[in-house]
Amino acid sequence: MKLGLIPLDERPACARYPQMIGDIAGVELLLPPATALSRFRVPGDCLAIAGWLRENASDLDALVVSIEMLAYGGLIASRISDDATVALLSRLEILRELKRGHPQLRIYGFNLITRISGNSDSVAEPDYWSESGPQIYRYSQAYDARRWADGPAPQREQVNERHLLDVLRRRLRNHIVNLAVLDLLAEDVFDLLVISSDDTSEYGFGTREKVWIQEWIDRRGGDERLLVYPGADEVASALLARAFVDFFDETPRFYTHYAIEADKERTAPFEDGPVCLTLERQIHAVGGTQVDDVDAAEMIVVVNPPAPSARSFFQPDRAERDRNYREGALVDFAEQIGCWINEGRRVIVCDLAYPNGSDPVLVKALQQKIRLRDLAAYGGWNTAGNTIGVALAQGIAQLGEFNEEAALRFLTHRFAEDFCFMHQVRPTMNADMPRYDDKTEAAMIELVSRGLNDQVRHLSGLGAWQVSNVRLPMKRRFEVDFELERL
């Protein structure tokens, strides 16, 4: 099987994870050359990407394509660029051209409802976000909440009017692109389309825009080829798995189990519904189905649900309350995972207790009760949807014959990044080197490299690995990329 991918951007989660998952399944995955993709705040070359598609379409069984990259030149470009709407729409014509010329090519498209970040970090936002971001976020929340229920009036006078109008102009442009993508679906250009909400919440401009999109679909009588749910960085991996499933005409069956059953009704940060709904949506996206009988399942998805103080583990008082509430349940949870592994079952662990990093209490329990290498998949990074989507894809790649070495490498990569980096190395980096610029970058990378190698050596049950070629690809502390070499 040969697949093409136009990624959301160049970050490892969007471009490298799908490649590593493809390696597990033995699938040949083609991407445009790195020179055509985005580079941080520099947009990708949309014309070159269209040319690459023309050259390679005839060789592909399926194409997974990000509209952000195809139309804007990447995720950040979709937030900060000034390209006219008509220019963006013209870049979508390549998809019609491909479908006309290659009607057998299955095209899986995905596009975002743009987020409104609640922090003041302008690294991946317009430059004025450091000044006005939190105020715009609060106004967005209040404006939408007032439309749904009685509440305090949004305080527009507290927001920089010029900045707010710029945000609204960009959102109108992006919403028009989303409507144009719906038109492509109506023309049968897409075999499946995902419109996902980037860092969503119960209220906000994006939440209302999602309702508008769903309204257009409802007017057409619905369309099972359209999925609308929270997510972003995991969608390429999920659609890659969906392409596997469709190509081999399979419907993977998943049995789900929660460490604390009552907590499956918690809503994780950056989501708009309970975590059990998030899991249901992600299983549907990868082409699977949930079953109530564990014996009927091909894979068991075990979920460490959002903790009571789910925003951060790194607040000692809240962390201690979480530990007291959950530790015994997580030990029992790990024992149950061990029982299923001993029965020869494939187990996928979705660690959703906290965004942006593993739950150390769970990882400790897992290392005590099982060999980590016996898991089919593990994830504990970023949002709940991000974690679930990639972990499910990781598991699906192991149905049938698969590359065991590639599977172990990616599993080790997940623990190295989600637990070792996010939970252990990154807090040390933030404390020891609070300033990040060109002068400190080399020293910071050295600190990360030493810290990762030290921590990876303490992971039991995965074999001996060495971390090399550490990168901070987005010039910030959030993402890390690296190679793993066997010792």
C-alpha positions as CSV (number, residue, x, y, z in Angstrom):
1,M,0.0,0.0,0.0
2,K,1.3,3.5,-0.9
3,L,-0.1,6.6,0.7
4,G,0.5,10.3,0.3
5,L,0.3,12.8,3.1
6,I,0.1,16.6,3.0
7,P,0.7,17.3,6.8
8,L,-0.8,20.0,8.9
9,D,2.7,21.4,9.4
10,E,6.3,20.2,9.8
11,R,6.1,19.4,13.6
12,P,6.9,15.8,14.6
13,A,3.4,15.1,15.7
14,C,2.0,16.0,12.3
15,A,4.6,14.7,9.9
16,R,6.9,12.2,11.8
17,Y,4.4,10.3,13.8
18,P,2.4,9.2,10.7
19,Q,5.7,8.1,9.1
20,M,6.6,6.0,12.2
21,I,3.0,4.5,12.2
22,G,3.3,3.7,8.5
23,D,6.6,2.0,9.2
24,I,4.9,-0.3,11.8
25,A,2.3,-1.3,9.2
26,G,4.8,-1.7,6.4
27,V,3.1,1.0,4.4
28,E,5.0,3.3,2.1
29,L,4.1,6.9,3.0
30,L,5.1,9.7,0.7
31,L,5.4,13.4,1.8
32,P,6.3,16.5,-0.2
33,P,10.0,17.5,0.2
34,A,10.7,19.4,3.4
35,T,11.6,22.5,1.4
36,A,7.9,22.7,0.3
37,L,6.5,22.5,3.8
38,S,6.1,25.2,6.4
39,R,9.0,26.2,8.6
40,F,7.7,27.6,11.8
41,R,6.2,31.0,10.9
42,V,7.3,30.7,7.2
43,P,4.4,29.3,5.1
44,G,4.9,26.3,2.9
45,D,5.1,26.6,-0.8
46,C,1.5,25.9,-1.9
47,L,2.4,25.9,-5.6
48,A,5.1,23.3,-5.1
49,I,2.8,21.1,-3.0
50,A,0.2,21.2,-5.8
51,G,3.0,20.2,-8.3
52,W,4.1,17.4,-6.1
53,L,0.5,16.1,-6.0
54,R,0.2,16.1,-9.7
55,E,3.5,14.2,-10.1
56,N,2.7,11.5,-7.5
57,A,-1.1,11.0,-7.6
58,S,-1.0,8.2,-10.1
59,D,1.1,6.1,-7.8
60,L,-1.0,6.5,-4.6
61,D,-3.7,4.2,-3.2
62,A,-4.9,7.0,-1.0
63,L,-4.1,10.6,0.0
64,V,-4.5,12.3,3.4
65,V,-4.4,16.0,2.9
66,S,-4.4,19.0,5.3
67,I,-6.3,21.9,3.9
68,E,-4.3,24.2,6.1
69,M,-1.1,23.2,4.4
70,L,-2.6,23.1,0.9
71,A,-4.4,26.4,1.1
72,Y,-2.4,28.5,3.6
73,G,0.9,26.8,3.8
74,G,0.5,25.3,7.3
75,L,-1.2,25.7,10.6
76,I,0.5,28.9,11.8
77,A,0.0,30.5,8.4
78,S,-3.7,29.9,8.7
79,R,-3.7,32.0,11.8
80,I,-1.3,34.8,10.8
81,S,-1.2,35.1,7.0
82,D,-2.8,37.9,5.0
83,D,-3.6,35.9,1.9
84,A,-6.9,36.9,0.2
85,T,-9.8,34.5,0.5
86,V,-10.0,34.1,-3.3
87,A,-6.3,33.0,-3.4
88,L,-7.0,30.4,-0.8
89,L,-10.0,29.0,-2.6
90,S,-8.1,28.8,-5.9
91,R,-5.5,26.5,-4.3
92,L,-8.2,24.0,-3.5
93,E,-8.8,23.4,-7.2
94,I,-6.0,20.9,-7.3
95,L,-8.2,18.5,-5.4
96,R,-10.9,18.7,-8.0
97,E,-8.2,18.1,-10.7
98,L,-6.9,15.1,-8.9
99,K,-10.3,13.5,-8.5
100,R,-11.1,14.0,-12.1
101,G,-7.8,12.6,-13.3
102,H,-7.6,9.8,-10.8
103,P,-11.2,8.8,-9.8
104,Q,-9.9,5.7,-8.0
105,L,-7.8,7.7,-5.6
106,R,-9.3,7.9,-2.2
107,I,-8.9,11.4,-0.7
108,Y,-9.1,11.9,3.1
109,G,-9.3,15.6,3.8
110,F,-9.0,17.5,7.1
111,N,-9.4,21.1,8.1
112,L,-9.6,23.1,11.3
113,I,-12.0,25.4,13.0
114,T,-9.4,27.9,14.1
115,R,-8.6,28.1,17.8
116,I,-8.6,31.2,20.0
117,S,-5.7,30.6,22.5
118,G,-6.3,31.7,26.0
119,N,-2.7,32.5,26.8
120,S,-0.5,35.5,25.8
121,D,2.1,33.5,23.8
122,S,2.4,35.0,20.3
123,V,4.9,32.3,19.1
124,A,2.2,30.6,17.0
125,E,-0.3,33.5,16.8
126,P,-0.5,37.0,15.4
127,D,2.2,39.3,16.9
128,Y,-0.4,41.2,18.9
129,W,-1.4,38.1,20.8
130,S,1.1,38.8,23.6
131,E,-0.8,42.0,24.2
132,S,-4.4,41.1,23.5
133,G,-4.8,37.3,23.4
134,P,-6.3,36.6,26.8
135,Q,-8.8,39.5,26.5
136,I,-9.9,38.3,23.0
137,Y,-10.3,34.8,24.4
138,R,-12.4,36.0,27.3
139,Y,-14.5,38.1,25.0
140,S,-15.1,35.2,22.7
141,Q,-16.2,33.0,25.6
142,A,-18.5,35.6,27.0
143,Y,-20.0,36.5,23.6
144,D,-20.9,32.9,22.7
145,A,-22.1,32.0,26.3
146,R,-24.5,35.0,26.2
147,R,-26.0,33.7,23.0
148,W,-26.8,30.4,24.6
149,A,-27.9,31.4,28.1
150,D,-28.4,34.4,30.2
151,G,-25.1,35.7,31.5
152,P,-22.9,38.8,31.8
153,A,-22.7,40.9,28.7
154,P,-19.3,40.6,26.9
155,Q,-17.1,43.6,27.7
156,R,-16.0,44.7,24.3
157,E,-14.6,47.9,25.5
158,Q,-11.9,45.9,27.4
159,V,-10.5,44.5,24.1
160,N,-8.3,46.3,21.7
161,E,-10.8,47.0,18.9
162,R,-8.2,46.8,16.1
163,H,-6.9,43.5,17.2
164,L,-10.4,42.0,17.7
165,L,-11.5,43.1,14.2
166,D,-8.4,41.5,12.7
167,V,-9.3,38.2,14.5
168,L,-12.8,38.4,13.2
169,R,-11.6,39.1,9.6
170,R,-9.3,36.1,9.7
171,R,-12.0,33.9,11.2
172,L,-14.5,34.9,8.5
173,R,-11.9,34.0,5.9
174,N,-11.2,30.6,7.5
175,H,-14.9,29.9,7.9
176,I,-15.4,30.5,4.1
177,V,-12.6,28.0,3.4
178,N,-14.4,25.5,5.6
179,L,-17.6,26.0,3.7
180,A,-15.7,25.6,0.4
181,V,-14.4,22.3,1.7
182,L,-17.9,21.2,2.4
183,D,-18.7,22.0,-1.2
184,L,-15.8,19.7,-2.2
185,L,-17.4,16.9,-0.1
186,A,-20.8,17.5,-1.8
187,E,-19.0,17.1,-5.2
188,D,-17.6,13.7,-4.0
189,V,-14.0,15.0,-4.1
190,F,-13.5,13.6,-0.6
191,D,-14.1,10.1,0.4
192,L,-13.9,11.3,4.1
193,L,-13.7,14.8,5.5
194,V,-12.8,15.7,9.1
195,I,-13.4,19.3,10.3
196,S,-11.9,19.4,13.7
197,S,-11.9,22.1,16.4
198,D,-8.4,23.1,17.5
199,D,-8.2,23.6,21.3
200,T,-11.9,23.9,21.7
201,S,-14.2,24.6,24.7
202,E,-17.8,24.7,25.6
203,Y,-18.2,28.3,24.5
204,G,-16.3,30.6,22.0
205,F,-16.3,31.8,18.5
206,G,-15.1,28.4,17.3
207,T,-17.9,26.6,19.1
208,R,-20.5,28.7,17.3
209,E,-18.8,28.2,13.9
210,K,-18.9,24.5,14.4
211,V,-22.7,24.8,14.9
212,W,-22.9,26.7,11.7
213,I,-21.0,24.0,9.8
214,Q,-23.2,21.2,11.3
215,E,-26.3,23.2,10.3
216,W,-25.3,23.2,6.6
217,I,-24.7,19.4,6.8
218,D,-28.1,18.9,8.5
219,R,-29.8,20.9,5.8
220,R,-28.4,18.4,3.2
221,G,-29.8,15.6,5.3
222,G,-26.5,14.6,6.9
223,D,-23.4,13.0,5.4
224,E,-21.7,10.0,7.0
225,R,-18.5,11.0,5.2
226,L,-18.2,14.1,7.4
227,L,-16.8,14.0,11.0
228,V,-16.8,17.1,13.2
229,Y,-15.1,16.8,16.5
230,P,-12.3,18.4,18.6
231,G,-8.7,17.7,17.5
232,A,-5.9,18.8,15.3
233,D,-2.4,17.3,15.5
234,E,-3.5,13.7,15.7
235,V,-5.9,13.8,12.7
236,A,-3.2,12.8,10.1
237,S,-2.3,9.7,12.1
238,A,-6.0,8.9,12.6
239,L,-6.8,9.2,8.9
240,L,-3.7,7.2,8.0
241,A,-5.2,4.4,10.1
242,R,-8.6,5.0,8.5
243,A,-7.0,4.5,5.1
244,F,-5.5,1.2,6.3
245,V,-8.9,0.1,7.5
246,D,-10.7,1.1,4.3
247,F,-8.0,-0.4,2.0
248,F,-8.3,-3.8,3.7
249,D,-12.1,-3.5,4.2
250,E,-11.8,-4.1,8.0
251,T,-13.7,-2.7,10.9
252,P,-11.5,-3.0,14.1
253,R,-13.5,-3.8,17.2
254,F,-12.5,-2.0,20.4
255,Y,-13.4,-2.8,24.0
256,T,-13.0,0.2,26.3
257,H,-12.1,0.2,30.0
258,Y,-11.6,3.2,32.4
259,A,-9.3,3.3,35.4
260,I,-12.1,5.1,37.3
261,E,-15.5,4.5,35.7
262,A,-17.2,7.6,37.0
263,D,-14.5,9.8,35.7
264,K,-15.3,8.9,32.0
265,E,-17.9,11.7,32.3
266,R,-15.2,14.4,33.0
267,T,-14.5,16.8,30.2
268,A,-10.8,17.0,29.5
269,P,-9.1,20.4,28.9
270,F,-9.4,21.7,25.3
271,E,-12.4,19.4,24.7
272,D,-16.1,20.2,24.5
273,G,-17.6,17.0,25.9
274,P,-17.0,14.1,28.3
275,V,-13.9,12.0,27.6
276,C,-16.1,9.0,26.8
277,L,-17.5,11.0,23.9
278,T,-14.0,12.0,22.8
279,L,-13.0,8.3,22.7
280,E,-16.2,7.4,20.8
281,R,-15.5,10.1,18.2
282,Q,-11.9,9.0,17.7
283,I,-12.8,5.3,17.3
284,H,-15.3,6.3,14.7
285,A,-12.6,8.5,12.9
286,V,-10.2,5.5,12.5
287,G,-13.0,3.3,11.2
288,G,-13.5,1.2,14.3
289,T,-16.5,0.2,16.4
290,Q,-17.0,-0.2,20.1
291,V,-18.1,-3.6,21.5
292,D,-19.4,-4.4,25.0
293,D,-17.9,-7.9,25.1
294,V,-14.2,-7.9,25.7
295,D,-13.9,-11.4,24.0
296,A,-15.3,-9.9,20.8
297,A,-12.7,-7.2,20.6
298,E,-9.5,-7.2,18.6
299,M,-8.0,-4.4,20.8
300,I,-8.7,-3.2,24.3
301,V,-8.5,0.5,24.9
302,V,-7.8,1.3,28.6
303,V,-8.2,4.9,29.6
304,N,-6.7,6.9,32.5
305,P,-9.4,9.6,32.6
306,P,-8.9,13.3,33.4
307,A,-7.9,13.9,36.9
308,P,-9.8,16.3,39.2
309,S,-7.0,19.0,38.7
310,A,-6.5,18.0,35.1
311,R,-4.9,21.3,34.0
312,S,-1.5,20.5,35.5
313,F,0.3,17.8,37.6
314,F,3.0,20.3,38.5
315,Q,1.0,22.0,41.3
316,P,2.1,20.1,44.5
317,D,-1.1,20.6,46.5
318,R,-3.4,19.5,43.6
319,A,-1.0,16.7,42.7
320,E,-1.1,15.3,46.2
321,R,-5.0,15.4,46.2
322,D,-5.0,13.6,42.8
323,R,-2.6,11.0,44.1
324,N,-4.7,10.3,47.2
325,Y,-7.8,10.0,45.1
326,R,-6.4,7.9,42.3
327,E,-3.3,5.9,43.3
328,G,-5.1,2.7,44.5
329,A,-7.3,2.7,41.4
330,L,-4.4,3.0,39.1
331,V,-2.5,0.1,40.7
332,D,-5.6,-2.1,40.2
333,F,-5.9,-0.7,36.6
334,A,-2.3,-1.7,35.9
335,E,-3.0,-5.2,37.3
336,Q,-6.0,-5.6,35.0
337,I,-3.8,-4.5,32.0
338,G,-1.3,-7.2,33.0
339,C,-4.1,-9.9,33.1
340,W,-5.2,-9.0,29.6
341,I,-1.6,-9.0,28.3
342,N,-1.1,-12.5,29.8
343,E,-4.2,-13.6,27.9
344,G,-2.5,-12.5,24.7
345,R,-4.7,-9.4,24.2
346,R,-3.6,-6.2,22.5
347,V,-3.9,-3.3,24.9
348,I,-3.8,0.4,24.1
349,V,-3.2,2.8,27.0
350,C,-4.6,6.3,26.7
351,D,-3.2,8.4,29.5
352,L,-5.5,11.4,29.7
353,A,-5.1,12.5,33.3
354,Y,-3.3,15.7,32.4
355,P,-2.7,17.5,29.1
356,N,0.9,17.7,27.9
357,G,2.4,14.8,29.7
358,S,2.0,11.4,31.3
359,D,0.5,10.7,34.7
360,P,3.6,9.6,36.7
361,V,1.4,7.6,39.1
362,L,0.2,5.5,36.2
363,V,3.6,5.1,34.6
364,K,5.0,3.9,38.0
365,A,2.1,1.4,38.4
366,L,2.6,0.1,34.8
367,Q,6.3,-0.4,35.4
368,Q,5.6,-2.4,38.5
369,K,2.9,-4.6,37.0
370,I,3.9,-5.2,33.3
371,R,6.7,-5.1,30.8
372,L,6.0,-1.9,28.9
373,R,7.1,-3.5,25.6
374,D,4.0,-5.8,25.9
375,L,1.7,-2.8,25.3
376,A,0.3,-2.4,21.8
377,A,0.3,1.4,22.2
378,Y,0.7,4.2,24.7
379,G,0.0,7.9,24.6
380,G,0.0,10.7,27.1
381,W,0.8,13.9,25.1
382,N,-1.1,17.1,24.5
383,T,-4.9,17.0,24.5
384,A,-7.1,14.0,25.1
385,G,-8.1,13.8,21.5
386,N,-4.4,14.1,20.4
387,T,-3.5,11.2,22.6
388,I,-6.4,8.9,21.7
389,G,-6.1,9.5,17.9
390,V,-2.4,8.6,17.7
391,A,-2.7,5.7,20.2
392,L,-5.5,4.1,18.2
393,A,-3.6,4.5,14.9
394,Q,-0.5,3.0,16.6
395,G,-2.6,0.0,17.6
396,I,-4.4,-0.4,14.2
397,A,-1.0,-0.5,12.5
398,Q,-0.3,-3.8,14.3
399,L,-3.3,-5.6,13.0
400,G,-2.2,-8.4,10.7
401,E,1.5,-8.6,9.9
402,F,3.6,-5.7,11.1
403,N,7.2,-4.6,11.8
404,E,7.8,-5.5,15.5
405,E,11.0,-3.4,15.7
406,A,9.2,-0.3,14.3
407,A,6.4,-0.9,16.8
408,L,8.8,-1.1,19.8
409,R,10.6,2.0,18.6
410,F,7.5,4.1,18.4
411,L,6.3,2.8,21.8
412,T,9.6,3.7,23.3
413,H,9.4,7.1,21.6
414,R,6.0,7.7,23.2
415,F,7.3,7.0,26.7
416,A,10.5,8.9,26.1
417,E,8.6,12.0,25.0
418,D,5.3,11.9,27.0
419,F,6.8,10.8,30.3
420,C,10.5,11.4,30.3
421,F,10.5,14.8,28.5
422,M,7.1,16.2,29.3
423,H,7.0,15.2,33.0
424,Q,10.6,15.1,34.0
425,V,13.0,16.9,31.6
426,R,10.8,19.9,30.5
427,P,10.1,21.2,34.1
428,T,13.9,21.1,34.8
429,M,14.6,22.9,31.6
430,N,12.0,25.6,32.4
431,A,13.5,26.1,35.9
432,D,17.2,26.0,35.0
433,M,17.0,27.9,31.7
434,P,14.0,30.3,31.7
435,R,15.3,32.3,28.7
436,Y,15.2,30.7,25.3
437,D,16.9,32.5,22.4
438,D,19.6,31.8,19.8
439,K,22.3,32.2,22.4
440,T,20.8,29.6,24.8
441,E,19.4,27.1,22.3
442,A,22.6,24.9,22.1
443,A,22.9,24.7,25.9
444,M,19.2,23.9,26.2
445,I,19.4,21.1,23.6
446,E,22.4,19.7,25.5
447,L,20.4,19.8,28.7
448,V,17.5,18.0,27.1
449,S,19.8,15.4,25.6
450,R,21.4,14.6,28.9
451,G,18.1,14.6,30.7
452,L,16.4,12.3,28.2
453,N,19.2,9.8,28.1
454,D,19.2,9.7,31.9
455,Q,15.5,9.2,32.2
456,V,15.1,6.7,29.3
457,R,17.7,4.4,31.0
458,H,15.2,4.1,33.9
459,L,12.3,3.0,31.8
460,S,11.9,-0.7,32.5
461,G,10.7,-3.3,30.0
462,L,11.5,-1.5,26.8
463,G,15.1,-2.6,26.3
464,A,18.2,-0.4,26.2
465,W,18.0,2.7,24.1
466,Q,20.1,5.9,23.5
467,V,18.6,9.3,22.5
468,S,20.5,11.2,19.9
469,N,20.1,14.2,17.5
470,V,17.8,16.1,19.9
471,R,15.9,19.0,18.2
472,L,13.5,21.7,19.4
473,P,11.9,22.1,16.0
474,M,9.5,25.0,16.7
475,K,12.1,27.1,18.6
476,R,10.2,26.7,21.9
477,R,10.1,24.3,24.9
478,F,6.9,22.5,24.0
479,E,7.9,20.0,21.3
480,V,11.0,17.9,21.2
481,D,12.2,15.6,18.4
482,F,15.0,13.0,18.6
483,E,16.3,9.7,17.3
484,L,16.4,6.4,19.3
485,E,19.2,4.0,18.8
486,R,19.4,0.5,20.4
487,L,22.3,-0.1,22.8
